[in-house]
Amino acid sequence: MKVFLDNNSSSKVSETVVKAMIPYFTDIVSPPGSEYGISAGIEAKEALDEARRVIAEKLNADPDEIVFTSGQTESNNLAIKGVAFANLNNENKYIIASSVSHFSVLDSLESLKKYFGFEYDLIKVDSEGFIDRTHLSELLAKNPLIVSIPHGNQEIGTVEDLEDIIALCHKFNSLIHIEASYSFCKVPLDASKPDLVTVTSHLIHGPKGVGALKIGKKVKIVRLMDGGLQENKKRGGTENIPGIVGFATAVSEYTPEINKYTQELRDYLWENLKKNIANFQLTGAVDKTKRLPNHLSLVFNYVEGESILLHLDMLGFMIATGSACSSKRLEASHVLTAIGLPTEVSHGSVRIAVSQYNTKEEIDAFIPELAKVIKRLREMSPVNAEFMKEYFEMKASGKIHDEHDHHDEIEEHD
Amino acid sequence: MKVFLDNNSSSKVSETVVKAMIPYFTDIVSPPGSEYGISAGIEAKEALDEARRVIAEKLNADPDEIVFTSGQTESNNLAIKGVAFANLNNENKYIIASSVSHFSVLDSLESLKKYFGFEYDLIKVDSEGFIDRTHLSELLAKNPLIVSIPHGNQEIGTVEDLEDIIALCHKFNSLIHIEASYSFCKVPLDASKPDLVTVTSHLIHGPKGVGALKIGKKVKIVRLMDGGLQENKKRGGTENIPGIVGFATAVSEYTPEINKYTQELRDYLWENLKKNIANFQLTGAVDKTKRLPNHLSLVFNYVEGESILLHLDMLGFMIATGSACSSKRLEASHVLTAIGLPTEVSHGSVRIAVSQYNTKEEIDAFIPELAKVIKRLREMSPVNAEFMKEYFEMKASGKIHDEHDHHDEIEEHD
């Protein structure tokens, strides 16, 4: 039995998406182009235009604003560095981003600082991962060129309320970039408001290696991929038509019914976890309507997330710990640190993300195995058990408070 | 009947490549990673390692030197800008490249000049597109950080002799980047010598949206895609495993027999063109062993390349004019200009590139149709006929000579 519950790291490409791509692999080979009326180029051009229309429609953007990229990382690099490079000779070289941003945002900022003379600050979040509006206002007063905020968080699933943030950024004349890779097709987003929006294919049952960036018409941006005049001169290179067609097909297929299904499955998982396992804590937004619909993130007390993963993997269940991309960094997740979890606690983090391909039967099989794994690990290796026991006791008794801690909203179970 | 003779713009993905990719779309979904012994991640990791080994072996490089990218354009941008950015604070910010380089090289240089304070010069080529060694030496004396040279030219098919060029660059302590997208798997290349080598998948029956850059271990480079620690920390982002597996499968499949086949077909095409059509001229290397094996580039006198394309397309034959990527620029091909062709002549350029999927029967069908199209166009619309007639008469009589013109080696037919 193989049960994939790590759909926020990557997702199975649907059979219909594969089928939609195949003709563009094997038959429609010419690069898109209609300037000379070449029929082969027209077929590819029409597919490209239609894909652009589908993505734009989903985002409430203009098709001309959609630039296809090689995925989330390129879209985020293009948004942040593209705007920065357009302001390279400005006196103002200041940027801000959420402290729970994706690594491709944070590392772009580090690179801009290290090599190109930019400065940046990270906006504080509260204990559920929501942007601290007061801190945002303070930093906006320093006149950042661009503000980067995640819509749905990659790790703790918190879905940010964007309306007031976008208005605030525009009030201060800052561009606003929304990292919407994890929420795209899962949570409604009116991308006509923010200046830049990142979306990606591989988290919605589309192929890896393709994504898009919505770039508002007024945004001055320097392209990162110089070369051909593709993508409205904003991204050179032969278009990955099969990938783009696959992406658009995945978007078309991702109906509200899928979200209803995954949310019910997620809630079923959550209710049954509470019934069967003690001593764990939800991370991220407590209000389920403010979480990604398919997503649960937890910290299990007294155990290591990596150990949970390893044991579950041997039983055929795949989940994630912390941010999947961060595993090689060998340090505590910056997201869990930002929401105020001590390193010792965040080591026990896991992330479970279901998809339309998961079933209740799989969840029914998963929960008792997870319960057994947790029990065995706690018996075997009480790592930091004393520290964590003390921490949770102090937290429960109200002795630990930090300024962003909405302790009373966090559900804890034992 | 559909006959695709534009295999230097893009190529059909082979059925076995598609088959090899499918499990990585639908079943092996986890991102690669073995640090926690996760089985799903191990399958992807093994596929990634094996693909890296295949590409490295083909290039005589170390697998650790291979960085997977989203294709030719990204590889060229990473090579040129990555090295430039690593030297951003140097006093020396000088770069040189062949004047017949791909647009993704030339536009990277323009971007470095416009935004980042770099300077560059382009190295002259002779009338067949070979690097002018004297000019190269002169420019090397100005101490460029990096020299970029195409191995097989995208447009005129000339295959550069690299050995002396690489030695010369290293003698002057310059890094040397080889653009080998068009020659990869088609012409042997020992990539252990040059510091950086670009290769791509979509020209050898692999998928679009994937390529690689060989980066020598001593090369200091700033990555363009910040984010995860993938690709030896030189290219962040979830790996496009299906694409990478497809790329490696295409490389494995591209045997010397394929080159023998395409070369014979190309030669057959050439011999029959000469028998059936008057007034055209080969562009690029005259010595067939110094051309891409599957490639012919021609200028037809007194006609427009675009018109030839359009008419052939209506008959089901697909070829290219100038550089396929350049068509939207609406200016004479920079490659044909660099080899000394007047604009009026280069307008008549076409490029024909065969593949293993083409047949003699297709060539037999193609030639009379091309002959008819040329004849009709010359009758219909003698654009610039007077100028070009005069030019070729003067050229034939030896009245036109420019310094790079190896006139006596160019075959002309009438």
Interface residues (C-beta under 8 A of the other chain):
Chain A: K2 F4 D6 S9 S10 S11 K12 V13 E15 V17 V18 I22 F25 T26 D27 V29 S30 P31 G33 E35 Y36 G37 I38 S39 A40 S70 G71 Q72 T73 E74 N76 N77 F85 L88 H102 F103 S104 D107 S108 E110 S111 Y115 F116 H202 P207 K208 G209 V210 V222 R223 L224 M225 D226 G227 G228 L229 Q230 G236 G237 T238 E239 N240 I241 P242 G243 E306 L309 L310 D313 M314 M318 T321 A324 C325 S326 S327 K328 R329
Chain B: K2 F4 D6 S9 S10 S11 K12 V13 E15 V17 V18 I22 F25 T26 D27 V29 S30 P31 G33 E35 Y36 G37 I38 S39 A40 S70 G71 Q72 T73 E74 N76 N77 K81 F85 L88 H102 F103 S104 D107 S108 E110 S111 Y115 F116 H202 P207 K208 G209 V210 V222 R223 L224 M225 D226 G227 G228 L229 Q230 G236 G237 T238 E239 N240 I241 P242 G243 E306 L309 L310 D313 M314 M318 T321 A324 C325 S326 S327 K328 R329
